[in-house]
């Protein structure tokens, strides 16, 4: 199989963002953000997807299967992309060189899961539009920032993860595009009044 080197050299954006992320004030965020590492692994976000689907089923709500599918697809699709597209990770002295940087898997999985979960919960009338938007954007932004601050990925790896994760969520959600039930529309209209 032929490998494609996505960016043979870091882009100017990558260099500028890495320089900013290596500033002492920003590097100080590494420790508080470290728990995100486990959540961004497939065992973390796929488990969260199953727990969320289970909670929805207990409340007689739909969409759990889409949430689980987005988590699995986030992992499988990003692994497939990394087989073809290679890119060296940021390198620090004393660390082993790796060429599996693009796209950020943590960011891809977090984005696919966050966007899908936010859409399902909103559609089922469980959260407001504002909360849905916060979930859909907040999880991916925080995970992406963490991967850059931890010096594991370039900024363009994170952007690639956001785009791939959003595409996965859109694909998984496409068959689910149905209008909210009359009961949910009525509840939203009442709460807006």
Protein Blocks (a to p, Z undefined) as FASTA:
>chain_A
ZZddfblpacfklmmmmmmmmpmklmmmmmmmmmmmmmmpmklmmmmmmmmmmmmmmnop
ahjlmmmmmmmmmmmmmmmmmmmmgcdddddehiacdfklbccfklmmmmmmmmmmmmmm
mmnopacfklmmmmmmmmmmmmmmmmmmnopacfklmmmmmmmmmmmmmmmmmmmmccdd
fklmmmmmmmmZZ
